[in-house]
Amino acid sequence: MSNNGNDTDIAELGYEAARDELVDVVKVLEQGGLDLDASLALWERGEALAKRCEEHLAGARKRVETALAHADDES
């Protein structure tokens, strides 16, 4: 995988980096050819990357909702 490799701590990844690595993980899994242990490890990393992306999106959603609520309060 080109962007981060499997040794990068997922908790340190920004949204774009996690998303890009997740795309790479999906491509590798779709190509096949890995043994079962490697496939499972890659699948688990993909699941963790997807969760990290969801965390970023939830945080962004909350910031937007807070900003909108604040704007409504000022009106």
PyMOL Python script that loads the backbone (N, CA, C, O; Angstrom):
from pymol import cmd

cmd.read_pdbstr("""\
ATOM      1  N   MET A   1       0.835  -1.181   0.000  1.00  0.00           N
ATOM      2  CA  MET A   1       0.000   0.000   0.000  1.00  0.00           C
ATOM      3  C   MET A   1       0.871   1.232   0.000  1.00  0.00           C
ATOM      4  O   MET A   1       1.889   1.285   0.691  1.00  0.00           O
ATOM      5  N   SER A   2       0.486   2.191  -0.748  1.00  0.00           N
ATOM      6  CA  SER A   2       1.381   3.287  -1.033  1.00  0.00           C
ATOM      7  C   SER A   2       1.442   4.379   0.024  1.00  0.00           C
ATOM      8  O   SER A   2       2.519   4.924   0.266  1.00  0.00           O
ATOM      9  N   ASN A   3       0.335   4.716   0.658  1.00  0.00           N
ATOM     10  CA  ASN A   3       0.313   5.920   1.492  1.00  0.00           C
ATOM     11  C   ASN A   3       0.941   5.758   2.856  1.00  0.00           C
ATOM     12  O   ASN A   3       1.839   6.520   3.214  1.00  0.00           O
ATOM     13  N   ASN A   4       0.493   4.791   3.620  1.00  0.00           N
ATOM     14  CA  ASN A   4       0.897   4.738   5.008  1.00  0.00           C
ATOM     15  C   ASN A   4       1.537   3.432   5.434  1.00  0.00           C
ATOM     16  O   ASN A   4       2.277   3.398   6.417  1.00  0.00           O
ATOM     17  N   GLY A   5       1.269   2.374   4.722  1.00  0.00           N
ATOM     18  CA  GLY A   5       1.798   1.082   5.128  1.00  0.00           C
ATOM     19  C   GLY A   5       1.039   0.572   6.335  1.00  0.00           C
ATOM     20  O   GLY A   5       0.288   1.313   6.969  1.00  0.00           O
ATOM     21  N   ASN A   6       1.238  -0.687   6.646  1.00  0.00           N
ATOM     22  CA  ASN A   6       0.491  -1.311   7.729  1.00  0.00           C
ATOM     23  C   ASN A   6       1.038  -1.002   9.104  1.00  0.00           C
ATOM     24  O   ASN A   6       0.442  -1.419  10.097  1.00  0.00           O
ATOM     25  N   ASP A   7       2.155  -0.284   9.207  1.00  0.00           N
ATOM     26  CA  ASP A   7       2.735  -0.032  10.518  1.00  0.00           C
ATOM     27  C   ASP A   7       2.298   1.300  11.119  1.00  0.00           C
ATOM     28  O   ASP A   7       2.642   1.595  12.264  1.00  0.00           O
ATOM     29  N   THR A   8       1.556   2.102  10.381  1.00  0.00           N
ATOM     30  CA  THR A   8       1.101   3.387  10.883  1.00  0.00           C
ATOM     31  C   THR A   8      -0.047   3.189  11.866  1.00  0.00           C
ATOM     32  O   THR A   8      -0.979   2.427  11.607  1.00  0.00           O
ATOM     33  N   ASP A   9       0.035   3.887  13.002  1.00  0.00           N
ATOM     34  CA  ASP A   9      -1.035   3.821  13.996  1.00  0.00           C
ATOM     35  C   ASP A   9      -2.270   4.518  13.429  1.00  0.00           C
ATOM     36  O   ASP A   9      -2.228   5.703  13.096  1.00  0.00           O
ATOM     37  N   ILE A  10      -3.346   3.786  13.326  1.00  0.00           N
ATOM     38  CA  ILE A  10      -4.569   4.318  12.717  1.00  0.00           C
ATOM     39  C   ILE A  10      -5.093   5.529  13.475  1.00  0.00           C
ATOM     40  O   ILE A  10      -5.638   6.449  12.864  1.00  0.00           O
ATOM     41  N   ALA A  11      -4.938   5.544  14.780  1.00  0.00           N
ATOM     42  CA  ALA A  11      -5.432   6.664  15.582  1.00  0.00           C
ATOM     43  C   ALA A  11      -4.745   7.972  15.222  1.00  0.00           C
ATOM     44  O   ALA A  11      -5.273   9.043  15.520  1.00  0.00           O
ATOM     45  N   GLU A  12      -3.582   7.910  14.590  1.00  0.00           N
ATOM     46  CA  GLU A  12      -2.845   9.116  14.215  1.00  0.00           C
ATOM     47  C   GLU A  12      -3.210   9.616  12.822  1.00  0.00           C
ATOM     48  O   GLU A  12      -2.782  10.701  12.428  1.00  0.00           O
ATOM     49  N   LEU A  13      -3.983   8.853  12.081  1.00  0.00           N
ATOM     50  CA  LEU A  13      -4.288   9.210  10.700  1.00  0.00           C
ATOM     51  C   LEU A  13      -5.399  10.251  10.615  1.00  0.00           C
ATOM     52  O   LEU A  13      -6.393  10.187  11.339  1.00  0.00           O
ATOM     53  N   GLY A  14      -5.208  11.202   9.720  1.00  0.00           N
ATOM     54  CA  GLY A  14      -6.263  12.136   9.381  1.00  0.00           C
ATOM     55  C   GLY A  14      -7.275  11.443   8.479  1.00  0.00           C
ATOM     56  O   GLY A  14      -7.065  10.310   8.046  1.00  0.00           O
ATOM     57  N   TYR A  15      -8.362  12.127   8.203  1.00  0.00           N
ATOM     58  CA  TYR A  15      -9.423  11.523   7.393  1.00  0.00           C
ATOM     59  C   TYR A  15      -8.926  11.088   6.021  1.00  0.00           C
ATOM     60  O   TYR A  15      -9.143   9.948   5.609  1.00  0.00           O
ATOM     61  N   GLU A  16      -8.256  11.999   5.312  1.00  0.00           N
ATOM     62  CA  GLU A  16      -7.829  11.701   3.954  1.00  0.00           C
ATOM     63  C   GLU A  16      -6.852  10.534   3.911  1.00  0.00           C
ATOM     64  O   GLU A  16      -6.950   9.673   3.037  1.00  0.00           O
ATOM     65  N   ALA A  17      -5.906  10.502   4.855  1.00  0.00           N
ATOM     66  CA  ALA A  17      -4.933   9.411   4.891  1.00  0.00           C
ATOM     67  C   ALA A  17      -5.616   8.082   5.179  1.00  0.00           C
ATOM     68  O   ALA A  17      -5.297   7.074   4.549  1.00  0.00           O
ATOM     69  N   ALA A  18      -6.554   8.069   6.124  1.00  0.00           N
ATOM     70  CA  ALA A  18      -7.277   6.838   6.452  1.00  0.00           C
ATOM     71  C   ALA A  18      -8.125   6.387   5.271  1.00  0.00           C
ATOM     72  O   ALA A  18      -8.171   5.198   4.957  1.00  0.00           O
ATOM     73  N   ARG A  19      -8.787   7.318   4.623  1.00  0.00           N
ATOM     74  CA  ARG A  19      -9.614   6.992   3.462  1.00  0.00           C
ATOM     75  C   ARG A  19      -8.771   6.436   2.321  1.00  0.00           C
ATOM     76  O   ARG A  19      -9.140   5.441   1.697  1.00  0.00           O
ATOM     77  N   ASP A  20      -7.645   7.077   2.053  1.00  0.00           N
ATOM     78  CA  ASP A  20      -6.787   6.622   0.964  1.00  0.00           C
ATOM     79  C   ASP A  20      -6.229   5.232   1.235  1.00  0.00           C
ATOM     80  O   ASP A  20      -6.172   4.396   0.334  1.00  0.00           O
ATOM     81  N   GLU A  21      -5.819   4.984   2.474  1.00  0.00           N
ATOM     82  CA  GLU A  21      -5.312   3.653   2.795  1.00  0.00           C
ATOM     83  C   GLU A  21      -6.427   2.617   2.718  1.00  0.00           C
ATOM     84  O   GLU A  21      -6.196   1.488   2.285  1.00  0.00           O
ATOM     85  N   LEU A  22      -7.631   2.992   3.135  1.00  0.00           N
ATOM     86  CA  LEU A  22      -8.764   2.077   3.049  1.00  0.00           C
ATOM     87  C   LEU A  22      -9.033   1.691   1.596  1.00  0.00           C
ATOM     88  O   LEU A  22      -9.321   0.530   1.306  1.00  0.00           O
ATOM     89  N   VAL A  23      -8.943   2.643   0.695  1.00  0.00           N
ATOM     90  CA  VAL A  23      -9.108   2.353  -0.735  1.00  0.00           C
ATOM     91  C   VAL A  23      -8.050   1.349  -1.188  1.00  0.00           C
ATOM     92  O   VAL A  23      -8.353   0.414  -1.930  1.00  0.00           O
ATOM     93  N   ASP A  24      -6.805   1.544  -0.740  1.00  0.00           N
ATOM     94  CA  ASP A  24      -5.726   0.615  -1.079  1.00  0.00           C
ATOM     95  C   ASP A  24      -6.006  -0.786  -0.529  1.00  0.00           C
ATOM     96  O   ASP A  24      -5.791  -1.783  -1.218  1.00  0.00           O
ATOM     97  N   VAL A  25      -6.486  -0.855   0.712  1.00  0.00           N
ATOM     98  CA  VAL A  25      -6.796  -2.145   1.336  1.00  0.00           C
ATOM     99  C   VAL A  25      -7.857  -2.878   0.511  1.00  0.00           C
ATOM    100  O   VAL A  25      -7.723  -4.072   0.242  1.00  0.00           O
ATOM    101  N   VAL A  26      -8.891  -2.172   0.118  1.00  0.00           N
ATOM    102  CA  VAL A  26      -9.962  -2.789  -0.669  1.00  0.00           C
ATOM    103  C   VAL A  26      -9.410  -3.313  -1.995  1.00  0.00           C
ATOM    104  O   VAL A  26      -9.753  -4.418  -2.414  1.00  0.00           O
ATOM    105  N   LYS A  27      -8.567  -2.534  -2.649  1.00  0.00           N
ATOM    106  CA  LYS A  27      -7.988  -2.976  -3.924  1.00  0.00           C
ATOM    107  C   LYS A  27      -7.191  -4.263  -3.756  1.00  0.00           C
ATOM    108  O   LYS A  27      -7.322  -5.191  -4.554  1.00  0.00           O
ATOM    109  N   VAL A  28      -6.364  -4.315  -2.716  1.00  0.00           N
ATOM    110  CA  VAL A  28      -5.539  -5.502  -2.481  1.00  0.00           C
ATOM    111  C   VAL A  28      -6.420  -6.716  -2.189  1.00  0.00           C
ATOM    112  O   VAL A  28      -6.177  -7.805  -2.708  1.00  0.00           O
ATOM    113  N   LEU A  29      -7.438  -6.523  -1.359  1.00  0.00           N
ATOM    114  CA  LEU A  29      -8.331  -7.634  -1.043  1.00  0.00           C
ATOM    115  C   LEU A  29      -9.097  -8.107  -2.280  1.00  0.00           C
ATOM    116  O   LEU A  29      -9.311  -9.307  -2.452  1.00  0.00           O
ATOM    117  N   GLU A  30      -9.507  -7.183  -3.133  1.00  0.00           N
ATOM    118  CA  GLU A  30     -10.229  -7.548  -4.348  1.00  0.00           C
ATOM    119  C   GLU A  30      -9.350  -8.318  -5.324  1.00  0.00           C
ATOM    120  O   GLU A  30      -9.835  -9.179  -6.057  1.00  0.00           O
ATOM    121  N   GLN A  31      -8.044  -8.003  -5.333  1.00  0.00           N
ATOM    122  CA  GLN A  31      -7.128  -8.698  -6.234  1.00  0.00           C
ATOM    123  C   GLN A  31      -6.930 -10.150  -5.810  1.00  0.00           C
ATOM    124  O   GLN A  31      -6.664 -11.017  -6.643  1.00  0.00           O
ATOM    125  N   GLY A  32      -7.060 -10.407  -4.520  1.00  0.00           N
ATOM    126  CA  GLY A  32      -6.887 -11.764  -4.024  1.00  0.00           C
ATOM    127  C   GLY A  32      -5.420 -12.170  -4.039  1.00  0.00           C
ATOM    128  O   GLY A  32      -4.525 -11.338  -4.191  1.00  0.00           O
ATOM    129  N   GLY A  33      -5.203 -13.446  -3.880  1.00  0.00           N
ATOM    130  CA  GLY A  33      -3.851 -13.968  -3.928  1.00  0.00           C
ATOM    131  C   GLY A  33      -3.128 -13.987  -2.595  1.00  0.00           C
ATOM    132  O   GLY A  33      -2.010 -14.496  -2.514  1.00  0.00           O
ATOM    133  N   LEU A  34      -3.733 -13.450  -1.555  1.00  0.00           N
ATOM    134  CA  LEU A  34      -3.111 -13.471  -0.233  1.00  0.00           C
ATOM    135  C   LEU A  34      -3.515 -14.749   0.491  1.00  0.00           C
ATOM    136  O   LEU A  34      -4.568 -15.326   0.217  1.00  0.00           O
ATOM    137  N   ASP A  35      -2.666 -15.182   1.415  1.00  0.00           N
ATOM    138  CA  ASP A  35      -3.067 -16.333   2.225  1.00  0.00           C
ATOM    139  C   ASP A  35      -4.108 -15.870   3.245  1.00  0.00           C
ATOM    140  O   ASP A  35      -4.348 -14.674   3.407  1.00  0.00           O
ATOM    141  N   LEU A  36      -4.707 -16.816   3.914  1.00  0.00           N
ATOM    142  CA  LEU A  36      -5.810 -16.505   4.819  1.00  0.00           C
ATOM    143  C   LEU A  36      -5.403 -15.543   5.934  1.00  0.00           C
ATOM    144  O   LEU A  36      -6.126 -14.589   6.221  1.00  0.00           O
ATOM    145  N   ASP A  37      -4.250 -15.784   6.564  1.00  0.00           N
ATOM    146  CA  ASP A  37      -3.808 -14.919   7.656  1.00  0.00           C
ATOM    147  C   ASP A  37      -3.574 -13.486   7.188  1.00  0.00           C
ATOM    148  O   ASP A  37      -3.961 -12.537   7.870  1.00  0.00           O
ATOM    149  N   ALA A  38      -2.946 -13.328   6.035  1.00  0.00           N
ATOM    150  CA  ALA A  38      -2.696 -11.987   5.491  1.00  0.00           C
ATOM    151  C   ALA A  38      -4.008 -11.303   5.126  1.00  0.00           C
ATOM    152  O   ALA A  38      -4.177 -10.109   5.372  1.00  0.00           O
ATOM    153  N   SER A  39      -4.934 -12.053   4.540  1.00  0.00           N
ATOM    154  CA  SER A  39      -6.244 -11.494   4.185  1.00  0.00           C
ATOM    155  C   SER A  39      -7.000 -11.036   5.420  1.00  0.00           C
ATOM    156  O   SER A  39      -7.595  -9.959   5.424  1.00  0.00           O
ATOM    157  N   LEU A  40      -6.979 -11.851   6.468  1.00  0.00           N
ATOM    158  CA  LEU A  40      -7.682 -11.482   7.700  1.00  0.00           C
ATOM    159  C   LEU A  40      -7.059 -10.254   8.347  1.00  0.00           C
ATOM    160  O   LEU A  40      -7.769  -9.368   8.822  1.00  0.00           O
ATOM    161  N   ALA A  41      -5.734 -10.203   8.365  1.00  0.00           N
ATOM    162  CA  ALA A  41      -5.052  -9.044   8.951  1.00  0.00           C
ATOM    163  C   ALA A  41      -5.384  -7.776   8.168  1.00  0.00           C
ATOM    164  O   ALA A  41      -5.617  -6.717   8.751  1.00  0.00           O
ATOM    165  N   LEU A  42      -5.402  -7.897   6.848  1.00  0.00           N
ATOM    166  CA  LEU A  42      -5.717  -6.736   6.013  1.00  0.00           C
ATOM    167  C   LEU A  42      -7.179  -6.328   6.192  1.00  0.00           C
ATOM    168  O   LEU A  42      -7.490  -5.138   6.236  1.00  0.00           O
ATOM    169  N   TRP A  43      -8.073  -7.307   6.294  1.00  0.00           N
ATOM    170  CA  TRP A  43      -9.490  -7.024   6.535  1.00  0.00           C
ATOM    171  C   TRP A  43      -9.670  -6.279   7.857  1.00  0.00           C
ATOM    172  O   TRP A  43     -10.408  -5.297   7.927  1.00  0.00           O
ATOM    173  N   GLU A  44      -8.990  -6.753   8.903  1.00  0.00           N
ATOM    174  CA  GLU A  44      -9.087  -6.097  10.211  1.00  0.00           C
ATOM    175  C   GLU A  44      -8.574  -4.668  10.149  1.00  0.00           C
ATOM    176  O   GLU A  44      -9.164  -3.772  10.753  1.00  0.00           O
ATOM    177  N   ARG A  45      -7.487  -4.443   9.428  1.00  0.00           N
ATOM    178  CA  ARG A  45      -6.978  -3.077   9.279  1.00  0.00           C
ATOM    179  C   ARG A  45      -7.991  -2.222   8.518  1.00  0.00           C
ATOM    180  O   ARG A  45      -8.215  -1.063   8.865  1.00  0.00           O
ATOM    181  N   GLY A  46      -8.592  -2.791   7.496  1.00  0.00           N
ATOM    182  CA  GLY A  46      -9.620  -2.069   6.746  1.00  0.00           C
ATOM    183  C   GLY A  46     -10.798  -1.682   7.620  1.00  0.00           C
ATOM    184  O   GLY A  46     -11.316  -0.570   7.510  1.00  0.00           O
ATOM    185  N   GLU A  47     -11.222  -2.586   8.483  1.00  0.00           N
ATOM    186  CA  GLU A  47     -12.316  -2.284   9.407  1.00  0.00           C
ATOM    187  C   GLU A  47     -11.929  -1.131  10.335  1.00  0.00           C
ATOM    188  O   GLU A  47     -12.730  -0.230  10.583  1.00  0.00           O
ATOM    189  N   ALA A  48     -10.704  -1.166  10.842  1.00  0.00           N
ATOM    190  CA  ALA A  48     -10.237  -0.104  11.737  1.00  0.00           C
ATOM    191  C   ALA A  48     -10.122   1.226  10.991  1.00  0.00           C
ATOM    192  O   ALA A  48     -10.431   2.279  11.550  1.00  0.00           O
ATOM    193  N   LEU A  49      -9.685   1.184   9.749  1.00  0.00           N
ATOM    194  CA  LEU A  49      -9.596   2.404   8.945  1.00  0.00           C
ATOM    195  C   LEU A  49     -10.988   2.980   8.682  1.00  0.00           C
ATOM    196  O   LEU A  49     -11.182   4.194   8.752  1.00  0.00           O
ATOM    197  N   ALA A  50     -11.947   2.119   8.382  1.00  0.00           N
ATOM    198  CA  ALA A  50     -13.318   2.578   8.154  1.00  0.00           C
ATOM    199  C   ALA A  50     -13.876   3.237   9.418  1.00  0.00           C
ATOM    200  O   ALA A  50     -14.538   4.273   9.349  1.00  0.00           O
ATOM    201  N   LYS A  51     -13.605   2.632  10.558  1.00  0.00           N
ATOM    202  CA  LYS A  51     -14.064   3.211  11.820  1.00  0.00           C
ATOM    203  C   LYS A  51     -13.425   4.577  12.044  1.00  0.00           C
ATOM    204  O   LYS A  51     -14.097   5.504  12.496  1.00  0.00           O
ATOM    205  N   ARG A  52     -12.146   4.712  11.737  1.00  0.00           N
ATOM    206  CA  ARG A  52     -11.451   5.995  11.896  1.00  0.00           C
ATOM    207  C   ARG A  52     -12.080   7.059  10.990  1.00  0.00           C
ATOM    208  O   ARG A  52     -12.262   8.201  11.410  1.00  0.00           O
ATOM    209  N   CYS A  53     -12.403   6.692   9.774  1.00  0.00           N
ATOM    210  CA  CYS A  53     -13.072   7.631   8.866  1.00  0.00           C
ATOM    211  C   CYS A  53     -14.417   8.064   9.440  1.00  0.00           C
ATOM    212  O   CYS A  53     -14.763   9.244   9.392  1.00  0.00           O
ATOM    213  N   GLU A  54     -15.169   7.120   9.978  1.00  0.00           N
ATOM    214  CA  GLU A  54     -16.463   7.437  10.588  1.00  0.00           C
ATOM    215  C   GLU A  54     -16.293   8.390  11.768  1.00  0.00           C
ATOM    216  O   GLU A  54     -17.109   9.291  11.958  1.00  0.00           O
ATOM    217  N   GLU A  55     -15.242   8.198  12.559  1.00  0.00           N
ATOM    218  CA  GLU A  55     -14.982   9.093  13.694  1.00  0.00           C
ATOM    219  C   GLU A  55     -14.723  10.518  13.207  1.00  0.00           C
ATOM    220  O   GLU A  55     -15.246  11.481  13.769  1.00  0.00           O
ATOM    221  N   HIS A  56     -13.909  10.641  12.157  1.00  0.00           N
ATOM    222  CA  HIS A  56     -13.635  11.971  11.600  1.00  0.00           C
ATOM    223  C   HIS A  56     -14.917  12.629  11.094  1.00  0.00           C
ATOM    224  O   HIS A  56     -15.161  13.809  11.346  1.00  0.00           O
ATOM    225  N   LEU A  57     -15.727  11.860  10.382  1.00  0.00           N
ATOM    226  CA  LEU A  57     -16.961  12.413   9.828  1.00  0.00           C
ATOM    227  C   LEU A  57     -17.941  12.806  10.930  1.00  0.00           C
ATOM    228  O   LEU A  57     -18.620  13.827  10.823  1.00  0.00           O
ATOM    229  N   ALA A  58     -18.016  12.004  11.980  1.00  0.00           N
ATOM    230  CA  ALA A  58     -18.897  12.343  13.103  1.00  0.00           C
ATOM    231  C   ALA A  58     -18.427  13.632  13.770  1.00  0.00           C
ATOM    232  O   ALA A  58     -19.246  14.468  14.151  1.00  0.00           O
ATOM    233  N   GLY A  59     -17.126  13.794  13.913  1.00  0.00           N
ATOM    234  CA  GLY A  59     -16.586  15.018  14.504  1.00  0.00           C
ATOM    235  C   GLY A  59     -16.885  16.229  13.639  1.00  0.00           C
ATOM    236  O   GLY A  59     -17.242  17.292  14.147  1.00  0.00           O
ATOM    237  N   ALA A  60     -16.740  16.067  12.336  1.00  0.00           N
ATOM    238  CA  ALA A  60     -17.032  17.169  11.416  1.00  0.00           C
ATOM    239  C   ALA A  60     -18.517  17.518  11.458  1.00  0.00           C
ATOM    240  O   ALA A  60     -18.888  18.692  11.450  1.00  0.00           O
ATOM    241  N   ARG A  61     -19.361  16.490  11.504  1.00  0.00           N
ATOM    242  CA  ARG A  61     -20.808  16.716  11.571  1.00  0.00           C
ATOM    243  C   ARG A  61     -21.165  17.497  12.834  1.00  0.00           C
ATOM    244  O   ARG A  61     -21.975  18.423  12.789  1.00  0.00           O
ATOM    245  N   LYS A  62     -20.561  17.120  13.954  1.00  0.00           N
ATOM    246  CA  LYS A  62     -20.844  17.804  15.209  1.00  0.00           C
ATOM    247  C   LYS A  62     -20.404  19.266  15.146  1.00  0.00           C
ATOM    248  O   LYS A  62     -21.107  20.148  15.639  1.00  0.00           O
ATOM    249  N   ARG A  63     -19.243  19.522  14.542  1.00  0.00           N
ATOM    250  CA  ARG A  63     -18.768  20.904  14.412  1.00  0.00           C
ATOM    251  C   ARG A  63     -19.720  21.745  13.569  1.00  0.00           C
ATOM    252  O   ARG A  63     -19.983  22.904  13.890  1.00  0.00           O
ATOM    253  N   VAL A  64     -20.237  21.156  12.489  1.00  0.00           N
ATOM    254  CA  VAL A  64     -21.184  21.881  11.633  1.00  0.00           C
ATOM    255  C   VAL A  64     -22.475  22.151  12.400  1.00  0.00           C
ATOM    256  O   VAL A  64     -23.009  23.259  12.349  1.00  0.00           O
ATOM    257  N   GLU A  65     -22.975  21.144  13.108  1.00  0.00           N
ATOM    258  CA  GLU A  65     -24.209  21.329  13.877  1.00  0.00           C
ATOM    259  C   GLU A  65     -24.036  22.395  14.946  1.00  0.00           C
ATOM    260  O   GLU A  65     -24.940  23.199  15.174  1.00  0.00           O
ATOM    261  N   THR A  66     -22.881  22.407  15.604  1.00  0.00           N
ATOM    262  CA  THR A  66     -22.603  23.413  16.622  1.00  0.00           C
ATOM    263  C   THR A  66     -22.544  24.802  16.004  1.00  0.00           C
ATOM    264  O   THR A  66     -23.087  25.760  16.555  1.00  0.00           O
ATOM    265  N   ALA A  67     -21.881  24.904  14.856  1.00  0.00           N
ATOM    266  CA  ALA A  67     -21.779  26.204  14.185  1.00  0.00           C
ATOM    267  C   ALA A  67     -23.151  26.700  13.748  1.00  0.00           C
ATOM    268  O   ALA A  67     -23.454  27.886  13.875  1.00  0.00           O
ATOM    269  N   LEU A  68     -23.983  25.791  13.230  1.00  0.00           N
ATOM    270  CA  LEU A  68     -25.328  26.193  12.809  1.00  0.00           C
ATOM    271  C   LEU A  68     -26.178  26.620  13.997  1.00  0.00           C
ATOM    272  O   LEU A  68     -26.927  27.593  13.912  1.00  0.00           O
ATOM    273  N   ALA A  69     -26.064  25.895  15.101  1.00  0.00           N
ATOM    274  CA  ALA A  69     -26.828  26.253  16.304  1.00  0.00           C
ATOM    275  C   ALA A  69     -26.376  27.615  16.817  1.00  0.00           C
ATOM    276  O   ALA A  69     -27.194  28.432  17.240  1.00  0.00           O
ATOM    277  N   HIS A  70     -25.077  27.849  16.775  1.00  0.00           N
ATOM    278  CA  HIS A  70     -24.542  29.138  17.226  1.00  0.00           C
ATOM    279  C   HIS A  70     -25.029  30.270  16.312  1.00  0.00           C
ATOM    280  O   HIS A  70     -25.370  31.355  16.784  1.00  0.00           O
ATOM    281  N   ALA A  71     -25.058  30.011  15.027  1.00  0.00           N
ATOM    282  CA  ALA A  71     -25.545  31.021  14.072  1.00  0.00           C
ATOM    283  C   ALA A  71     -27.026  31.315  14.307  1.00  0.00           C
ATOM    284  O   ALA A  71     -27.451  32.467  14.216  1.00  0.00           O
ATOM    285  N   ASP A  72     -27.814  30.279  14.609  1.00  0.00           N
ATOM    286  CA  ASP A  72     -29.231  30.482  14.903  1.00  0.00           C
ATOM    287  C   ASP A  72     -29.436  31.306  16.150  1.00  0.00           C
ATOM    288  O   ASP A  72     -30.348  32.130  16.217  1.00  0.00           O
ATOM    289  N   ASP A  73     -28.570  31.082  17.160  1.00  0.00           N
ATOM    290  CA  ASP A  73     -28.672  31.825  18.422  1.00  0.00           C
ATOM    291  C   ASP A  73     -28.386  33.307  18.219  1.00  0.00           C
ATOM    292  O   ASP A  73     -28.930  34.155  18.925  1.00  0.00           O
ATOM    293  N   GLU A  74     -27.530  33.611  17.252  1.00  0.00           N
ATOM    294  CA  GLU A  74     -27.147  35.004  17.002  1.00  0.00           C
ATOM    295  C   GLU A  74     -28.186  35.739  16.162  1.00  0.00           C
ATOM    296  O   GLU A  74     -28.171  36.968  16.100  1.00  0.00           O
ATOM    297  N   SER A  75     -29.077  35.009  15.522  1.00  0.00           N
ATOM    298  CA  SER A  75     -30.083  35.647  14.638  1.00  0.00           C
ATOM    299  C   SER A  75     -31.153  36.336  15.424  1.00  0.00           C
ATOM    300  O   SER A  75     -32.068  36.919  14.842  1.00  0.00           O
TER     301      SER A  75
END
""", "prot")
cmd.dss("prot")
cmd.show_as("cartoon", "prot")
cmd.util.cbc("prot")
cmd.orient("prot")
